[in-house]
């Protein structure tokens, strides 16, 4: 009887040890996946920031080129008109010389030779002016064609940027309306730097130190996902943020980095599981304690930020042509 009791005790001990071990292995695997996603996020973030800066820089260069071309075209046009006026004046002068020359020939005047010399010089000047006029006309047409081409690209780029800005603004309004009921519960929606930021304080989503999303927070995330499931040309980054309080748990999560990543992953899981939002648009990342919004208010720093930005590929392709 005692031996049976001993066996039972050992068996129960082994079973109880298996459960934490399984949870531990699951968390380790989940942390590994999150780390890989975080690396991908960082690479994509750097690439997108670089693209955005490249677009702005090339757009500025294009605008400068257009301004310079307009200035060149105006200068060439002024030179052309001034030269044309000089040319017309010489033509009138040559006609007067010819008229006087004809009269002198009829009267046999001694001034005929001098008039002929002046007329020849005038005709040579006319030919020279005509050559310069032709060169200026060719240069003017070339500049005008180049200016039209550059203006067309600038207009296309401005139109695309405007459409992008309008789309971001419209999306912000849609998201704001969908989440209106949560704004006094630790949720805010703002538009900045061409992106929509949905910030959810941790008190709306999680209990202290937990990665499990509470029912009220889950409702907000589902409402957000329902809005985003109809969008196809977006990049959505879910960032986890913590305060500066250090974790001292022997189990997972063991650090603020791990806590921020696992919370972001939990949010992504809920959004994907409860909507038709394209998983390829989503990315989970952890920022730990290093991006506070208010150093004096820890509660505000404990948050999830869903950053929604337009895909810049079309703009980048246009600016790269």
C-alpha positions in Angstrom: 0.0 0.0 0.0 2.8 2.4 0.9 4.6 1.4 -2.3 1.5 2.3 -4.4 1.2 5.6 -2.6 4.8 6.3 -3.4 4.4 5.5 -7.1 1.3 7.7 -7.3 3.2 10.6 -5.6 6.1 10.3 -8.1 3.7 10.0 -11.0 1.8 13.1 -10.0 5.1 15.0 -9.5 6.2 14.1 -13.0 2.9 15.2 -14.5 3.0 18.5 -12.7 6.5 19.1 -13.9 5.6 18.4 -17.5 3.0 21.2 -17.8 5.4 24.1 -16.9 8.1 22.5 -19.1 5.6 22.5 -22.1 4.6 26.0 -21.4 8.2 27.0 -21.1 9.1 25.4 -24.5 6.0 27.1 -26.1 7.1 30.4 -24.8 10.7 29.9 -25.9 9.5 29.0 -29.4 7.2 32.0 -29.4 10.0 34.3 -28.3 12.2 32.9 -31.1 9.5 33.7 -33.7 9.0 37.2 -32.3 12.7 37.8 -32.4 12.7 36.9 -36.1 9.7 39.1 -36.8 11.4 41.9 -34.9 14.5 41.6 -37.0 12.3 41.7 -40.2 10.4 44.7 -38.8 13.6 46.6 -38.2 14.9 45.8 -41.7 11.6 46.8 -43.3 11.3 49.9 -41.1 14.8 51.1 -42.1 14.0 50.3 -45.8 10.7 52.2 -45.7 12.2 55.2 -43.9 15.0 55.3 -46.5 12.4 55.1 -49.3 10.4 57.9 -47.8 13.5 60.1 -47.4 14.6 59.2 -50.9 11.2 60.2 -52.3 11.2 63.5 -50.5 14.8 64.2 -51.6 14.1 63.3 -55.3 10.8 65.3 -55.2 12.8 68.3 -54.0 15.4 67.9 -56.7 12.6 67.6 -59.3 11.0 70.8 -58.1 14.4 72.6 -58.1 15.0 71.3 -61.7 11.6 72.6 -62.8 12.3 76.0 -61.2 15.8 76.2 -62.9 14.3 75.1 -66.2 11.6 77.8 -66.0 14.3 80.4 -65.2 16.5 79.2 -68.2 13.5 79.1 -70.5 12.5 82.7 -69.5 16.1 83.9 -70.0 16.4 82.2 -73.4 13.0 83.6 -74.3 14.1 87.1 -73.3 17.3 86.7 -75.3 15.4 85.4 -78.3 12.9 88.3 -78.2 15.7 90.9 -77.8 17.7 89.3 -80.7 14.6 89.2 -82.8 14.0 92.9 -82.2 17.6 93.6 -83.2 17.2 91.4 -86.3 14.0 93.3 -87.3 15.8 96.6 -86.8 18.7 95.5 -89.1 16.2 94.3 -91.7 14.6 97.7 -91.7 18.0 99.4 -91.9 19.0 97.1 -94.8 15.8 97.9 -96.7 16.6 101.6 -96.2 20.1 101.1 -97.5 18.8 99.3 -100.6 16.3 102.1 -101.2 19.0 104.7 -101.0 21.4 102.6 -103.1 18.8 102.4 -105.9 18.3 106.1 -105.8 22.1 106.8 -105.8 22.5 104.5 -108.8 19.9 106.4 -110.7 21.6 109.7 -110.0 25.2 108.3 -110.4 26.2 109.6 -107.0 29.7 109.0 -105.6 28.2 107.6 -102.4 27.1 104.4 -104.1 30.2 102.5 -103.1 29.9 103.5 -99.5 26.2 102.5 -99.4 27.0 99.2 -101.0 29.7 98.5 -98.4 27.2 99.4 -95.6 24.6 97.2 -97.2 27.0 94.2 -97.4 28.0 94.7 -93.8 24.3 94.9 -92.8 23.5 91.6 -94.7 26.4 89.9 -93.1 25.2 91.0 -89.7 21.7 89.7 -90.6 23.1 86.3 -91.5 25.0 86.2 -88.2 21.9 87.2 -86.2 19.8 84.7 -88.1 22.2 81.9 -87.1 22.1 82.9 -83.5 18.4 83.2 -83.6 18.2 79.6 -85.0 20.4 78.3 -82.3 18.4 80.1 -79.6 15.2 78.7 -81.1 16.4 75.2 -81.0 17.7 75.6 -77.4 14.4 77.2 -76.4 12.3 74.3 -77.8 14.6 71.8 -76.1 14.2 73.5 -72.7 10.5 73.9 -73.2 10.1 70.1 -73.9 12.3 69.3 -70.9 10.3 71.6 -68.8 7.0 70.1 -69.9 8.3 66.6 -69.1 9.6 67.6 -65.6 6.4 69.5 -64.8 4.4 66.4 -65.8 6.4 64.2 -63.4 6.1 66.7 -60.6 2.4 67.0 -61.1 2.0 63.2 -61.1 4.1 63.0 -58.0 2.2 65.8 -56.3 -1.1 64.1 -57.2 0.0 60.7 -55.9 1.3 62.3 -52.6 -2.0 64.1 -52.3 -4.0 60.9 -52.9 -1.9 59.1 -50.3 -2.4 61.9 -47.8 -6.2 62.0 -48.4 -6.3 58.2 -48.0 -4.5 58.4 -44.7 -6.8 61.1 -43.5 -9.9 59.1 -44.6 -8.5 56.0 -42.9 -7.9 58.0 -39.7 -11.5 59.1 -39.7 -12.8 55.6 -40.3 -10.7 54.2 -37.5 -11.7 57.0 -35.2 -15.4 56.4 -35.7 -15.0 52.7 -35.2 -13.2 53.1 -31.9 -15.2 56.1 -30.7 -16.6 54.2 -27.7 -13.1 53.4 -26.4 -11.5 56.9 -26.5 -12.2 57.5 -22.8 -10.8 54.1 -21.8 -7.2 54.6 -22.7 -7.4 54.7 -26.5 -6.4 57.5 -28.9 -6.2 57.8 -32.7 -3.9 60.4 -34.2 -2.4 61.2 -37.7 1.2 62.3 -37.9 4.1 62.0 -40.4 1.7 60.5 -43.0 0.7 57.6 -40.7 -2.2 56.7 -38.4 -1.2 55.9 -34.9 -3.7 53.9 -32.7 -2.5 53.9 -29.2 -4.0 51.6 -26.6 -2.9 51.9 -23.0 -2.0 48.6 -21.3 -4.9 49.1 -18.7 -7.4 48.6 -21.6 -5.7 45.4 -22.8 -3.7 43.6 -20.1 -3.5 42.9 -16.4 -0.1 43.7 -14.8 2.7 41.6 -16.3 0.2 39.6 -18.4 0.2 38.9 -22.1 -3.4 37.8 -22.2 -5.8 40.4 -23.7 -8.8 41.2 -21.5 -12.3 41.2 -23.0 -12.8 45.0 -23.3 -9.5 45.4 -25.1 -10.3 42.5 -27.3 -13.4 44.3 -28.5 -11.4 47.4 -29.4 -8.9 45.3 -31.4 -11.6 43.4 -33.3 -13.3 46.7 -34.2 -9.9 48.0 -35.5 -9.3 44.8 -37.4 -12.7 45.0 -39.1 -11.8 48.4 -40.5 -8.4 47.3 -41.7 -9.6 44.1 -43.3 -11.0 46.1 -46.2 -7.6 47.8 -46.9 -5.1 46.1 -49.2 -2.3 48.7 -49.7 -1.1 49.3 -46.1 1.7 48.4 -43.8 0.6 47.7 -40.2 3.1 47.5 -37.4 1.9 46.5 -33.9 4.4 47.7 -31.3 4.5 46.7 -27.6 5.8 49.3 -25.1 6.5 48.9 -21.4 7.5 51.1 -18.5 10.9 51.1 -16.8 10.0 48.7 -14.0 12.1 45.6 -14.2 10.5 42.2 -14.3 11.8 39.7 -11.7 9.8 36.6 -12.7 11.4 33.2 -13.0 9.0 32.3 -15.7 8.2 34.0 -19.0 8.1 36.9 -19.7 11.4 37.5 -17.9 12.2 41.0 -19.3 10.5 44.1 -20.6 11.7 43.2 -24.1 10.1 39.8 -23.9 6.9 41.3 -22.4 6.6 44.0 -25.1 7.1 41.4 -27.9 4.7 38.9 -26.5 2.0 41.5 -26.0 2.4 42.7 -29.6 2.1 39.1 -30.8 -1.1 38.6 -28.7 -2.6 41.6 -30.3 -1.7 40.4 -33.8 -3.2 37.0 -33.0 -6.5 38.5 -32.0 -6.7 40.8 -35.1 -6.0 37.9 -37.5 -8.2 35.4 -35.7 -11.3 37.7 -35.6 -11.2 39.4 -39.0 -10.2 38.9 -42.6 -7.3 41.3 -42.4 -4.4 40.1 -44.5 -1.7 38.7 -42.2 0.9 39.7 -44.7 0.2 43.4 -43.9 0.9 42.9 -40.2 4.1 42.9 -38.2 4.6 42.4 -34.4 7.5 44.2 -32.6 8.6 45.0 -29.1 10.1 48.4 -28.1 10.5 47.6 -24.4 10.9 50.7 -22.2 12.9 52.8 -24.7 10.3 54.8 -26.5 8.3 56.5 -23.7 5.6 59.1 -24.5 5.7 60.6 -21.1 8.7 59.9 -18.8 6.7 61.1 -15.8 3.7 58.9 -16.4 4.4 55.1 -16.4 0.8 54.2 -17.2 0.9 56.1 -20.5 4.2 54.3 -21.5 2.7 50.9 -20.9 0.8 50.6 -24.2 0.3 49.0 -27.6 0.7 51.2 -30.7 -0.8 50.1 -34.0 1.0 52.1 -36.7 -0.8 52.2 -40.1 1.0 53.6 -43.1 0.4 53.5 -46.8 2.6 51.3 -49.0 5.2 53.6 -50.7 6.0 51.2 -53.5 4.0 53.0 -56.2 5.5 56.4 -55.2 9.0 54.9 -55.1 8.5 53.4 -58.6 7.3 56.8 -60.0 10.2 58.8 -58.4 12.8 56.2 -59.6 11.9 56.5 -63.3 
